[in-house]
Amino acid sequence: MDHVREIQEIIDEHKEQMPTGVVVDIGKRCQKAYNAMSNLYKLNWTVVYSHAHVVDVEDEPSFAKVKLSHRLQTLIVEAVDPGTASTMKLSCGDMPNHGMVTKSWLGIPTPFVTGNYGTNMTIIHSIVPYNL
């Protein structure tokens, strides 16, 4: 985020040498980029998938055979309010796959489990501010 601030300072120093419209437009775009970056976070999480089926062995009792697999990911996500139009159809566990997390996750001590969504479980390891 410091690089955006540096660009704004350079523009301020040389604004007399540039057309006013260009200075205003670049200033607005830098501010928009700075505001967007302040909501970005680095998310480390693991999704554990399970698959189970019943094994029938002749002359022995049936038993369940369970297989687990996992996927560890690091994502850059934006913290959003859960009631916005873009998040209404998503569960909290699906939001990181769409580049988002709810702001309520930011204050929860890590690691934490977001819940069991059918055949998988999501473990949040860390959520830290993202700096370029």
Secondary structure, DSSP 4 states (H G I P E B T S, - for coil): -HHHHHHHHHHHHTGGGS-HHHHHHHHHHHHHHHHHHTTEEEEEEEEEEEEEEEE--TTS--EEEEEEEEEEEEEEEEEE-TTSTTTTT--TTTGGGGTEEEGGGGGS-SSEEEEEETTEEEEEEEEEE---
